[in-house]
Amino acid sequence: MTLEPTSAPAFDPAIVSGVLHHMNDDHAADNLLIARAFGDRTVLTARMTDLDRDGGDWVYATSAEPEVERTLRIAWSTRLSERAEIRREIVALYDRACAELGIAPRPHD
């Protein structure tokens, strides 16, 4: 999916930092599911490293090469413009990862 460039600013660094902290501290298992579903099924470790209006970035290591970090870029379903949309997209991505792996997703609050 190709997105047209825009002059709208990216998310404020404090927003990105907050999302990354939340994902890596509170949803580490979700990062593993996302990396296994869309990267490699043998993922041992994964963390979210960045995000912008067009997608999220993760790094992961596999059981075959645990010392090598690979990158994974996943596009959102649409270009984001507001902070609240980030949560919606990450939840949708988590649900897609669960479906891809045949795992029942947990309920969302």
C-alpha positions in Angstrom: 0.0 0.0 0.0 1.5 3.3 -1.1 0.6 6.4 0.8 0.8 9.9 -0.6 3.2 12.3 1.3 1.6 14.9 3.4 2.8 18.1 5.1 1.0 17.1 8.4 3.5 16.7 11.2 4.4 13.3 12.7 3.3 12.4 16.2 5.0 14.3 19.0 8.0 12.4 20.3 6.4 12.3 23.8 3.4 10.4 22.3 5.7 8.0 20.5 7.7 7.4 23.6 4.6 6.8 25.7 3.2 4.3 23.3 6.6 2.5 23.0 6.9 2.4 26.8 3.4 1.0 27.2 3.8 -1.6 24.5 7.2 -2.8 25.6 6.4 -2.8 29.4 2.7 -3.7 29.5 2.3 -5.6 26.3 5.5 -7.5 25.7 3.6 -10.7 25.0 1.6 -8.9 22.3 4.8 -7.8 20.7 5.9 -11.4 20.5 2.6 -12.4 18.9 2.8 -9.6 16.3 6.4 -10.5 15.4 5.5 -14.2 15.2 2.5 -13.6 13.0 4.1 -11.2 10.6 7.8 -11.8 10.9 8.9 -15.3 11.9 7.1 -18.1 13.8 10.3 -18.8 15.8 10.6 -15.3 17.4 12.1 -15.4 20.9 12.2 -11.7 21.7 10.4 -8.7 20.2 10.0 -5.1 21.0 8.3 -2.1 19.4 10.9 0.5 18.4 9.0 3.3 16.6 5.7 4.3 15.0 4.5 7.0 12.7 1.3 7.9 11.0 1.8 5.1 8.4 2.8 2.1 10.5 4.7 0.6 13.4 8.2 -0.8 13.7 9.4 -3.8 15.7 12.7 -5.6 16.1 12.9 -9.3 16.9 15.3 -12.2 17.3 14.6 -15.8 16.4 15.6 -19.1 17.9 17.8 -19.8 14.9 19.8 -16.6 15.4 19.0 -15.2 18.8 21.9 -12.7 18.5 20.6 -11.1 15.3 17.9 -8.5 15.5 15.6 -8.3 12.4 13.3 -5.4 11.7 9.6 -5.6 11.0 7.5 -2.7 9.6 3.8 -3.1 9.6 1.5 -0.6 7.9 -1.6 0.6 9.7 -4.9 0.1 7.9 -5.0 3.8 7.2 -2.9 6.9 7.7 -3.3 8.1 11.3 -3.8 11.7 12.4 -4.8 11.5 16.1 -3.3 9.8 19.1 -6.5 7.8 19.8 -6.1 6.1 16.4 -2.8 4.5 17.5 -4.5 2.3 20.1 -7.2 1.3 17.6 -4.6 0.3 15.1 -2.5 -1.7 17.5 -5.5 -3.5 18.9 -6.5 -4.4 15.3 -3.0 -5.6 14.6 -3.0 -7.7 17.8 -6.3 -9.2 16.7 -5.0 -10.0 13.2 -1.9 -11.6 14.7 -4.0 -13.8 16.9 -6.1 -14.8 13.9 -3.0 -15.6 11.9 -1.6 -17.7 14.7 -4.9 -19.4 15.5 -5.0 -17.9 19.1 -8.2 -16.5 20.7 -7.6 -12.8 21.4 -8.2 -11.5 24.9 -11.1 -9.1 25.3 -10.4 -5.4 24.9 -11.5 -2.8 27.4 
